[in-house]
Amino acid sequence: MKNMKKKGVFQVVCPCCHSLLWLDPVSREVIQSKKGGGKKKQTLDDLLLKEKKRKSAFERRFEATAELEKERKKKAEEGFRKALSKVEKED
């Protein structure tokens, strides 16, 4: 590792696999790599917050869908009433 610091080699973490890579700035090659730990572990608090957000989003979508269904039903009833009154007038 000491030789690498003398050459100007630097480390980066791969954003995809989280591996540690040592790069040579002159040749632009990977000199060494070390497998990363994979996904970052989440704490219980992070998971609970994520679940609350997901539940909240689900409830908002459900309420919006229910409201749309009420509007459709209201329009259908209005259309039925208009058609019924039209038929009664023709008789």
Phi, psi and omega in degrees: 000328180296321178298324182293322180291326179293325183281351182088017179292141179231162182255145172221157176253128179294126181290341181273306186253357178063026175281152177266125183242138173254124185245142174267119184291335182282307183272349181057042180241154174279120182272320182211155176217152178223127182299141180275179182277004181083215182293147176291133179287136178262147177279166179297321179298319178297317180293320178295319178296317179298319180293322177298317179296318180295318180295318179297317179296320178298316180296319178297317179295320179297315179296320179296319178295318178296320179296317177298320180295321177297318179296317178298316181297318180297316179295321179295319178295320178297317178297320179295317180297318179297315180295320179295317179292326178296318179293320180295324179292325181289334180285000000 
